[in-house]
Amino acid sequence: MKKFLCVAAVFVFVFAAGRACALDLKLGHAINEEDVFHKAALKFEELVEARANGAVTVTIYPNAKLGDERNLLESLRMGTVDMGIITGGPVINFLPGFGVLDLPFLFSSPEHAYKVLDGPIGASFFTEMEKLGWKGLAYGERGFRNLTNNKRPVEKPEDIKGLKIRVMQNQIYIDSFTALGANAVPMAWTEALTALQQGTIDGQENPLNVIAAYNINESNRYLSITRHAYAPNVILMSMRTWNKLTPEQRKIVAESAIEAAKHNRGIDNEKEAEWLQSLKDKGMRVSEPDLSLFRDAVKGVYEKYEQRYGKDLIQSILDAK
């Protein structure tokens, strides 16, 4: 439940000059303070507090202090947490149609993804989220995902055959890597880190920022720039909280979330080359394969999911380049 911080012993929302109360928004995410999720949260806090002139404050809870992402989504629905920055994967458990964004090699560039997410398709997902108790405010990003392993360079689909690759607990990811010939092993990220160190899996897939932040180079020598999936994050507010805001507060929150998401994207785009170079400097062997071969190998995944998501929707996303 959101807190009202007052110097008086009454819960009164005062908007006049010299107001004594502030609405405090609890914002949670599951990543550490070095991550772009946290930097986006800090930007949001900065913007909201400046624009609200003290009437609204933001308290950030990183490192899953308010629960992992699935629990955060549940808490947002109940209104026990006001806001969250959450990767797209867990959203699919509640909104299956959101999974269309996980189709392999769907997006050709960041700009392609932004055009889709910031346009009518992204807006339609936000409309659906309102029925689930969430107010979608903006799409940031986790970024394009790439493959690492400790066995061999991956330069063509055949090189993946037989590798034990950790993937998110997401059926499209499982199907995609199975189509590429891997032994796809779905598991939570915390478990994956231990499995990589112990060598019980051969590799994993994640954006460069995650690969660098978690020192995956220590367990995986080979990095292949496959960019096989684009992972957005979503800045969400509990509908229970949103419905309590004044029109002025809603405007401040919505505009600040969009700018925070752009800040998130900007960091990713600016730092991508730096992250890649740092991994090379740490000894990772980097391959940049011909992705057309990989796209051909996952055509069956599209055929499987066309009926679920609609061929027209998938084609409209592909054509939005």
N, C-alpha and C positions, 0 to 999 in steps of 0.2 A: 504494500500500500504506500502510495506516495506520501511524503512527509511535508508538513508545513512548518518551517522554522520561524518561530516568532519570538520576539522579545517580550511580548505580552503573553499572558496565560490564556489567551483566547485564540481560536483558530479563525481569524478573520483575514480575508484577502483584501489588502488596501492598495489601491492604485494611485492615490494622491501623492503629492510630493511629501517626502519624509516617511513613506510607507515603512511599516515595521515587520512585514512578513515576506518570505520568499518561497515560491514553489520549487521544491528540489526534485529533479528528475533523476532516478536511478537508472544508469545505463550500464549494461553488462556485456562482456564479450569473453571468449574462451582462450584468447591468445595472450602472449606476454607483452610487456611494455615496450619492447624493441620493435614490435611488428607494426605494419601499416594500419592494421585495425585500430590499434591504440592511438596512433598518430591521427587517424580520422576522428576518433572519439575526442581527442584533445582539441582538434580544430573545431568540432561541433560545440564543445563546452565554451571555448573562447568566443565564438560568434554569438551564441545564444546569450551568454551572460553580458556581453557588451551591448547587444541590441535590446535586451530586456531591462537594462539599467537597474539590475539588482532584483527585479521582480521574479525572475526565474534563475535557478542555479542548476548545475549538472554535477552529479557525483558519479565517477567512473569506477567500475569494478572489473578489472582485468583478470586473467588467469583462472577463468571459470569460478570465480568466487561466488557468483550467484547461480552456479550450475553449468553443466555442459550445454552445448547448443540446443539439443533436443529439450532439455529441461528449461532452458531460457525461453524457448518458444511456448512451452506450456505455461510458464510463469507470466508471459506477456498476455496470453489468453485470459488468465485469471485476474490480471491486473496487479499481481504482487511485485512485478518488476515493470518499470515504465518503458524502457527502451532496450534495444539490443542491436549489435552488429553481428550478423550471422551469415555463415557461408550458405550457398544455395542447396548443398546436399541434404541437410536435415529438413529443409522446407518441403522436400518431395514427399516425406512421410505423411504430411498433412494435405499437401496440394500436389497430387500426382502429375498434373499437367505441366508443372514447372520443370519436370524432368526433360522436356524437349530440349532445353538448353544444354543438357549433358551429352547430346549425341556427338559422336566422335568427328572431329575435323569440321564441325558445323560453321565455325567462324574463321575467317581468313586473316583477320587483323584486329587490333584493339578498336579501331574506328568502326569496323563492321559490327562488333559486339555493342558498342555504345549506341550506334544508330538503331539497333533493334531494341535494346533495353530502355533507351530514353524516348522511344516512340510509342506508337499505339500498342504494340505487342507487350512491351514492358508494363504499360499502363493497365492493360487487361489483367495481368497477373496481380497487380495491386488491388484492382477491384475485387478479384476473387479472394484475396487475403483479408479484406474487410469482413467477409462472411465468416472467417475463421477467428476473428478477434484481433487482427493486426492491422495497423495502418502503415502501409508501405510508403516510405518517404523518399528513398533514393537508392540507386544501385552503385555501390563501389565495386571493388574487385579483389579477388585473390590472385587472378591472373591466368595466363596460359600454363598448362601443366606439361611437364617433360619427364622423361624416363631415365632412371638411374639403375645400375646393377653392378654386381661385383664379379661377373663372369667374363663378359666380352663386349666389344663395341657393338652397338645396334645401329646398323646403317641401312638395313632393309628388313621387311617383315619377317623373313626367314630367320633372322638373327634372334628374334624374340622366342622362337619355338622352344618350349620346355622350361623357360625361366619361371621361377616362382616369384610373382610380382604382387606385392601388397597393393590393394586398391581400396577405395572407400567402400563402405557397406551400401553399395548402390548398384542395382541390377544392370544398368546401362554400362557402367564401368566394367563390371564383371563380363558382360557379353562382348564388349569391345575388345578387351584383352584376350578373351578366349578366342575370338575371331582372328586375332593376330598370332595365335598359337601359344600364348603364355598359359601357365598354370596360375590363374587369377585367385589370389587369396584375400578375401575381404576381412578386414580387421580394424579396430580402433587405432588411432594414430599413436596413442601412448604405448599400446602393445607392439605396434610396428617398429618403434624405435628400439625396443628390446630385441625383437626378432632380427632386425638388421645387425645389431651388435653381435648377436649369438650365431648369425649365419643360418638361421632356420628358414629365412626367405632370401632370395637372391637380389631383390631390388624393390623399388617403389616408384611412384609417380607423383610429382608435385610441382608447383611453380618454383622458379629460381629463388625467389625470396625465402621460401620455406627450406629449400635444399641448402641454401647458404646459412640461414639462421640456426638450423639444427645440425650443422656440420655433417651432412650426409656423406661428404667426401671421406670421412674417417672409416666408413663401412663399405662404401660403393666407389669404385674407381672410375666407372664409365658413366658418362652423361650423354644422352642423345636428345637433341633439340627437336622433339616430335610435335610439340604444341598440339597435342591430340585432343585437348578439351579446354574450353575457357570456363573458368570458375568465377562467377560474380559473388559478391556478398550483398546483403540487403540491410539497410538501416531501417529498423522497424520501431514502431511505437505501439503500445497496448491501446486498443480502441477504447478501453475504459478510461485511460488517461486522456487520449485525444478528445473524447467527448466532454471532458471537464475543462478543457482549455477555452479561453476566450478567442474570438476571431483574430485578435492581434497576436496572441500567443501562438496560435496555429500558423500564422504567416511567418513568424520568426523561426519557429521550429522547422517548418517545411523548407524555407529558403536556406537555413543554416545546414540542414541535412544534405541538400543538393551540393552546396559548396564543400562540405566535408567529404562527400563522395568524390567530387572532382579532385580534391586534394589527395585522396587515396590513390586515384588513378594516376595523377601526376607524378607521385613518388614512384610508383611502379614503372612508369614509362621512362622516367629520368634515371632510375637506378638499375634497370635491367642489364645494361652493358657492364656496369660496375660489379653486379653480383656474378655475372658470367666470368668476368676476368678474375675475380677473387677465387672462384672455384678452380679455374685453370691454374692459378698461382699455387693453389693447395694440392695440385697434382692430378686433378681429374682430367681424364682424356675425353675430349668433347667431339661428338659427331653431329653433323648437320645433314641428315638424310633427305633424299627426294621423297617428299610427302605424298606425291601422287600415287606411289606404290602402296602406301599405307591406306590411303582413301579407298583404293580399289579393294583392299583386303577386308574392309569393314562394310561393304555394301549390304551384306546380309543383315547387319544390325539395323540399317535404315528400313529394309523390307519388313523386319520384325515389328518395328515401332510405328510404321506409317499408319497402321490401323488405329493404334492407340491415340496418337497425337494429331493425325490428319495430314494427308500428303500435301494439301494446300498450305497449311501452316508451316510445315517443314520447308517447302519450296519458297515460301515468302521470306523466310529467314535467310535461306541460302542466297536469294536474289537481292537482298538488301545491302549488298556490298557498296 
